[in-house]
Amino acid sequence: DIQLTQSPSFLSASVGDRVTITCRASHGISGYLAWFQQKPGKAPKLLIYAASTLQSGVPSRFSGSGSGTEFTLTISSLQPEDFATYYCQQLYSNFPWTFGQGTKVEIK
Amino acid sequence: QVTLKESGPVLVKPTETLTLTCTVSGFSLSNARMGVSWIRQPPGKALEWLAHIFSNDEKSYSTSLKSRLTISKDTSKSQVVLSMTNMDLVDTATYYCARIREAVRQVDYWGQGTLVTVSS
């Protein structure tokens, strides 16, 4: 299976900070990567798909980049509503799809 | 308006088989390039992808759980069903279904999730 490793697992940041989360795949997955935001007690929300395409309705401060085995999610200016847990997911071909272990973003 | 809603038992006993149903609306399961996945999340832990049924009825399963899972769909009822055999305490989790636009692998809609507790 394709393993995804997110870093860091935990991030403490302030409102207005630029935040970057990395997701590394154990095998090349082209651009088949998505990013989700999850708040406690809620279903995940799609932020980015196909590595860099912003989901409709998602603020432009969120952006994604990468291809192959290394991907990043960037929040250009962290807002109070962005404190949450973020997950990457690979959806490469018809392989079993997998999630990263998550990155929790908390208020400094 | 696209919606997905999970339903099934809230409590199952160890060794029993869990059957969950995802009822969709706002789109058709016979629609080309629309599939449905099941994902779970144990309390306080990460998301785990379980299974997917493609629009052409092809199925894909988590490698670690493949022997215990069966996914199917009933297009006429707009339902996707997941069965998991031999339930264990560690299978206690919130189970979600989600729609995927297959061409671009866009996981655009999720159900609210249903908490399943495994306990004797």
Interface residues (C-beta under 8 A of the other chain):
Chain A: D1 Y32 A34 F36 Q38 A43 P44 K45 L46 Y49 A50 T53 Q55 Y87 Q89 L91 N94 F95 P96 W97 T98 F99 G100 Q101 G102
Chain B: S37 I39 A46 L47 E48 W49 H52 F54 E58 S60 Y61 S62 T63 Y96 I100 V104 R105 Q106 V107 D108 W110 G111 Q112 G113
